[in-house]
Amino acid sequence: MYCPFCGNQETQVKDSRSAEDGAAIRRRRVCCACTQRFTTIERVQLRELTVIKADGRRIPFDRDKLARSIRIALRKRPVDDVRQERLLNGLVRQLESSGEQEIPSYRIGELAMDALRDIDDVAYVRFASVYKDFREIEAFSKILVDMNMDKPANPPSQETP
């Protein structure tokens, strides 16, 4: 592991612990040359995934890009970091365990939208607006109508006998 401060190749692990509900290992390291400390996170990767873009290009799957998109959608929403990380880990596990090595980008977007819809309607609309490239107000209206159609028509009454 290279030191991010001086580039030295020799570092020592000082502490290791489980992270992200056991899906990763967090390691505290110290550089043997400059003595700076830093943290690394190791994640299990079941297989190398390739994303097939709409224009046909194939690029390596980037977990961090998906994480950024989800965090942007959930910005200033009442969803804590732990729940966001669980959502992201669940999406990545779902992609890795699908059995496919090449996944169309639209499939990743659909999975992310479905997951966001389950935890926060506003984040779902935010993500959908970017993913579906909304350019007209009618597109927002349509998604809101679709969301309302999926909800129960008559919510349970709050009356007491």
N, C-alpha and C positions, 0 to 999 in steps of 0.2 A: 504494500500500500504506500503510495507516494504521499509525502507531507504536503498539505496544501499551502504551507507557509514558505518552505525553503526548497521543496522538490526532492528532498532526500528520500531514498527508497526504503530505508530501514525505520520501521516504527514498531512500537510494542503495544500490545493490548493490555490495558490496565484493569478494565472491567467489562463484563458482558452481561446482558440481561435480555429477557424476552420483551418484545414490543409488538404493538398492533395486534393484540389478542393472540400472540403466538405465531403470527404470520411473518415476523421479522425478528432479527437480532440487532440490538443496539450495542455498539462497542465504543468504549472510550479508549482513545489511543494517545500515545505520546511519541513525539519524534525524537530519535536517538541523537540527532545532530543539533537542532535548535531548541529542544525541550518544550516546544509548543504542544498544547493538548487540543484534540479535535475529536469529533464523534462521527462514526460511520453507521449506516444502517444497511443490513443485508436482508434481502427478501428472497423467498423461494420463487423460482421461476420454472414453471412446469414445462414450458416449451417456448421457443422463439416464435413470436407472432408477427405477421406481416399484414399491414393495412393496405387494402386496395382502394385507392382514391377514386372519385367519380370520373376523373379523366383517364383512368387506367393505370396511373403510376402505382408502384408498389414501394412502400416505405416501412421501416421497422416500427412496430408499435411503441409508442412513447407514453408510459404510465404518467409521467409528470405533465404532459399536455392534457390528458384527460382530467387529472387532478386540478389543474388550473381552471379548466372550463367549469368543473363542478363547483369549485370555490367561488368563482365569479358569479355563478348563478345563485349561490347561497349567501353571497355577501349581504351583511346586515339583516339576515334572517335568523330566527330563533332556533338554529340548529348548531349544536356545539361541535367542536373539532373532532371529538371522539366519534360521534355519529357520522360525520363527513368521511372520516378515515375508514370506518366500517363499510359505508356505502361504496367507497372507491375500491376497497379490498374485495368486496363482494362482486363488483363488476369485473375486476381483473380475473378473479377466480372463475367466474362464469365464462369469460372469454377463453381462458387457458384450458378449461375442462370441456369446452365445446367439441373438441376432437379435430377442429380445423386449424390449420396453420395460417391460412390466408383468410382474413375477415374483411368484408366490405365496410367502408367507413360509415355507410348509412346504418349498418347493423349496430355498430358501437353507439351511434347517436340515438337510435331507438331504445337500446338497453338503458342508456343514461337517462333519457326522458322518462321511461317507465319507472326507474328507481326514484327520480326526483319527484315525480307525480305522487308517489306513495308517501313522501315525507313533507313536501311543501309545495303548494299550488303556485305560489309566486315564483319560486325557483324554477318550477317546471315551465312556466310561461316564458321566463327569461331565457332559459336554455333553448326552448323551442323557437323563440324569435330569432336567435342567432343560427341555430342548426337548420331551420327551414328557410332562413333568409327572408324574413318578413319585410316587405317594402310598402305595403298598403295597410291602412287601418282595418280593412275588411279581414285580413288574415288574422289579426289579433281577435277580432270579433268572433270569427269562426272557431278558433281554438277555445275561447271562453264559453261559447254556446255548447261545444262538444263536451267541455268539462262539466258544465251544469247538467247535461243530459245523463252523465254517468253517476251523478249524485242522486240519492233518494228524493222522490218528488215531495213527499210529506215527511219532514223530519219528526222524530218521536216527540210527543208533547211533554212539556215540563210541568204539567198540572199535577197537583196532589189531590187525593180523594178527600 
